[in-house]
């Protein structure tokens, strides 16, 4: 698995004292700690049970979005699939490990699908999106493409009904049903 063009990962700075810990998931580009300009439009969290697999999801044009995801608590394996046909890493998969012991944030550009397997109960992941959710532009790809890199069988994972019927990356091109605005 190679690195996907345009994906950036960084360890969150952690500050500890007798009260606990403070994690900085994102600091603006001007500070020198973040490689691209990112403006948060929507921010939400997922809380998941062990063995949940979410994805592989992305939002297509004309309302495609970039994301910054960060671990809040727990452990997960994160998979990023480059769906951009004009990219030098088209079809590449990048794998990252999320652990609260060394918290990581990931910038995911438009056209890169995200999926992850939860390794501990009550794992919480933060999502920051740079645009609004559009259900007609919401797309996904079957995680079959990364199943060989999972520590358990894909059939043992807990997935939504929607995720169970996602098509293979190589079946056909994804087409948005969203009217252009």
N, C-alpha and C positions, 0 to 999 in steps of 0.2 A: 504494500500500500504506500503510495507516494503522497506528497503534499499537493493539495488542490490550489491552483492559482487563485490569488485574491483572498484566501482564508488566512486569518491571523489568529494565533493563540498567544495568551500570556498568563503568567501566574499573577493572581491578584496580590497586591501588597497587603500584608496582614500586620496589624498592630495589636499587641497584647499587653494587658496590664492586669491588675488584680480584679477588675470588673469583668474581664472576658476578652473577646477579640473583636476587632473592626476589620472588615474586608472592603477593599476598594475594587469593585468590579469594572469600573470604567472611569477614566479621567480624560478630559477633552484633549484633543490633539495638541493644543498650545503648550501643554505640560511636557510634551515629548514622550509620553508613555503610551500613546495610542496612534497607530499608523494611518488611520483614515478619519475623515470627518464623518460623524454620525449624529443624527438628531432623532431622539426618541419620540415617536408618535403614540405608541401603545406599549404598555408594560404589564406583563402578567406572569403568573407562576403556575407550574404543574407540581402536584404532589402525587407520587406514585408508589405502588407496592413493588416488592421484589419480583423480578421476572417479567415486568411490564415492558413491552416494546412499543414505542411510539414512532411512527414514520414508515417510510421515508417521505417527508412532506416538503413542499415549497409552494410559493404563490407565483403564478405566471403573469405575463403581460396581459393587459395593459396596467395592471395594478401589482406588479412584482414588488417584493420588499426584501431589504437586507435585514439581518438580525444580529444582535449580540446576545449570546446565551451565557449564563454563568451558573455555577453550582452554588446553591445556598446550603444544602445539607445532604449527606449520604454519599453514594457512589453510583457511577454509571459508566458505560462504554458508549461513546458518541461516534457516529459514522456520518461522513459528509460525502456526497456523491455529486460530481460535476456533471450537470445536464446541459451545459452550454456548448452547443455544437461548434462554435467558433473559438473555443478555448483550447489551449495547448494541452490541458489536462482533462479533456472531455472523456467521460467514462471512468475516470480515476476515483478511487475511494480513499479517503483519509480517515484514520481511526485515532481517537484521543481518549484518554482516561480521565474521568472526573472523580475527584476524591476530596472530601472535606479537609483532609490532612494537608493537601497542597492544592488549594482552590484555583481553578482555571476559568478563564473567560475566552470565548471564541467569537470572532467576527465572521459572519457567513454572508457572502455577497449574493446578489440576485442570481438565480439560476443554479444554486447549489442546494441539493436536497439534504434534509437533516433527519436522522433517525437515531434513537438511542435505546439501549437496554439498561434497565434499572437493576442494580446489584444489591441494594439494601432497601428494606421497607422504609417508607416515609422519606424517600429521596425527593428533594425539592429543587427544581430548576427554574431560573428566572429567564424570561424572554423579553428583550427590548426589540421592537419593530420600528422601522423608519417610515411606515405608511399604514394605512387602514387595512383591516382584514376585509377581503372580498371573497365571499363563498363561491362565486362563479369562477374565480381565478384560482381557487385552492386546488392543488393537485398533489398527487402522490405516486410513488413507485413501490412495488413490492420489495420487501427486504430480502427476498431470495438472493439478490446479488451479493449480500454481505453475510449470508447465513453460515458460511464456512469459517467466519471469524468470531462467531458467538461461542461463549463457554457452555451453552446449553443448546439443544435442538430448537429450531424456530417453532416447531410444533408444541414445545413446552412453554412458550411465551404467552403472556396475556396480552391480547390485542383487541382493539375496537372492531365492531362489525365492519366499519368502513375500511380499516386497514387490512382486514382479512381478504378483501376482494381487489386490492390494488394490483395493477398489471405489471408485468415484468418490464424493466428498463428497455429491453431490446424488442418487446412485442410490437410497439408502434409509437410514433411520436405523440406526445401529449398535445392536446388542443384545448385552448381556453374557450369556455362558453360565455365569457363575459363580453358584452358589447363594448366596443371601444368608445371612450368618452373623451 
